[in-house]
Amino acid sequence: MQRTTRRGIDWLAAAADEPEKCKAVWADDPRRPCVLPTGEHFDAVVLDERVGLETFDQLDRRRLPLGPVMVDHASRQVGFLLPAKSEQRFARMLPEDAGNGCLAYKYLGIGGNIVVPGPIALSGDRYEWLRAPVGHSDWSPARTAALAAMFVAAHSLIVRADQYGRELSGGC
C-alpha cells in the first residue's frame, strides 16, 4: 500500500474538471476513488493484471523510470500514468506486429477517463496504488521507453511460462 503525498494529491486533483471539489472529496474520504480525464495532464496505459504486475515488478527492480501505477483488483487491470500525448512514442517502441492483438493494452489519451485510487487506498480496496503520485514528476521520454520495453519483455515472459506449463502437462 502506498500513500499519495500532498503534492501528489494536488497534481492528481489538477487533472479533475473541478480540482477543489476533488480535493474536498478526498479530504472527507481519502480512500474514495475518483474518475479523472486523461490526455491533458497525463495519459494512461492499461494492461492485463498478469502482464501489468510483471511489467511493474521489472521496472521497479531495475530502478527504471517509473511514474504512478495503480491496480484495479476487480477488473484485474494495472494502469501506468505517462506524460500526456505520449501515444505515438509508446506505439513506436512496440514491435511492428503489436497491432495484431498479441500485445493487448489500452491507451487512454485525449477524451479518455480513468479511475484512480484515493490518496490513501488500503490493501484490499478495489483500486490501489502500486506506486503513488508524489507530485509533478519527471515526464521524460525515458519513462515511456522503459514502460514499452518492459511491457514487451513481461508479455514474452508470461507467454513462454504459459507454453512451458502446457508442454509439461502434455496439453496444447
C-alpha positions, 0 to 999 in steps of 0.5 A, a space after each residue: 500500500 502506498 500513500 499519495 503525498 500532498 503534492 501528489 494529491 494536488 497534481 492528481 486533483 489538477 487533472 479533475 474538471 473541478 480540482 477543489 471539489 476533488 480535493 474536498 472529496 478526498 479530504 472527507 474520504 481519502 480512500 474514495 476513488 475518483 474518475 479523472 480525464 486523461 490526455 491533458 495532464 497525463 495519459 494512461 496505459 492499461 494492461 492485463 493484471 498478469 502482464 501489468 504486475 510483471 511489467 511493474 515488478 521489472 521496472 521497479 527492480 531495475 530502478 527504471 523510470 517509473 511514474 504512478 501505477 495503480 491496480 484495479 483488483 476487480 477488473 484485474 487491470 494495472 494502469 501506468 500514468 505517462 506524460 500526456 500525448 505520449 501515444 505515438 512514442 509508446 506505439 513506436 517502441 512496440 514491435 511492428 506486429 503489436 497491432 495484431 492483438 498479441 500485445 493487448 493494452 489500452 491507451 487512454 489519451 485525449 477524451 479518455 477517463 480513468 479511475 484512480 485510487 484515493 490518496 490513501 487506498 488500503 490493501 484490499 480496496 478495489 483500486 490501489 496504488 502500486 506506486 503513488 503520485 508524489 507530485 509533478 514528476 519527471 515526464 521524460 521520454 525515458 519513462 515511456 521507453 522503459 514502460 514499452 520495453 518492459 511491457 514487451 519483455 513481461 508479455 514474452 515472459 508470461 507467454 513462454 511460462 504459459 507454453 512451458 506449463 502446457 508442454 509439461 502437462 502434455 496439453 496444447 
